């Protein structure tokens, strides 16, 4: 989606998405007023951050590869 990003920028995207996911999980627990579920909220938030990273950084375009011919 972003094309070939430099390593530093990829790391910044990953860290930002994980922090946003983590904070959204904590916010969700606070909104539900269930402090006993803080661990589950953090876990779901980190999972959401990982999925967001995959969507943001994965290249969904298939590149054509040259055909290899085996000759015996």
C-alpha positions in Angstrom: 0.0 0.0 0.0 2.8 2.5 0.9 5.2 0.9 -1.5 8.8 0.1 -0.5 9.2 2.1 2.7 12.6 2.6 4.3 13.2 0.4 7.4 12.8 3.3 9.9 9.5 4.4 8.4 8.2 0.8 8.5 9.2 0.5 12.2 7.4 3.8 12.9 4.2 2.6 11.2 4.4 -0.6 13.2 5.0 1.1 16.5 2.2 3.7 15.9 -0.3 1.0 14.9 0.5 -1.1 18.0 0.2 1.9 20.3 -3.1 2.9 18.8 -4.4 -0.6 19.1 -3.2 -0.9 22.7 -4.8 2.4 23.6 -8.0 1.5 21.9 -8.2 -1.7 23.8 -7.6 0.1 27.1 -10.2 2.7 26.1 -12.7 0.0 25.3 -12.3 -1.5 28.8 -12.7 1.9 30.4 -15.8 2.6 28.3 -17.4 -0.7 29.4 -16.5 0.1 33.0 -15.0 -3.3 33.6 -11.5 -2.9 35.1 -11.1 -6.7 35.5 -10.9 -7.0 31.7 -7.9 -4.8 31.3 -5.7 -7.8 30.2 -8.3 -8.8 27.6 -8.5 -5.2 26.3 -4.8 -4.9 25.9 -4.6 -8.3 24.2 -7.4 -7.4 21.7 -5.9 -4.0 21.2 -2.5 -5.5 20.3 -4.2 -8.0 18.0 -6.0 -5.1 16.2 -2.6 -3.3 15.9 -1.0 -6.3 14.4 -3.8 -6.7 11.9 -3.6 -3.0 11.0 0.1 -3.4 10.4 -0.5 -6.2 8.0 -3.0 -4.2 6.1 -0.9 -1.1 6.0 2.4 -2.7 5.1 1.5 -5.8 3.0 2.0 -5.5 -0.7 -1.2 -6.9 -2.2 -0.1 -6.5 -5.8 1.2 -9.7 -7.5 4.3 -9.2 -9.5 4.9 -11.2 -12.7 7.8 -13.6 -12.4 9.7 -14.9 -15.3 8.8 -18.4 -16.4 11.5 -20.9 -15.7 11.9 -23.8 -18.1 13.7 -26.9 -17.1 15.6 -28.6 -19.8 16.9 -32.1 -19.4 
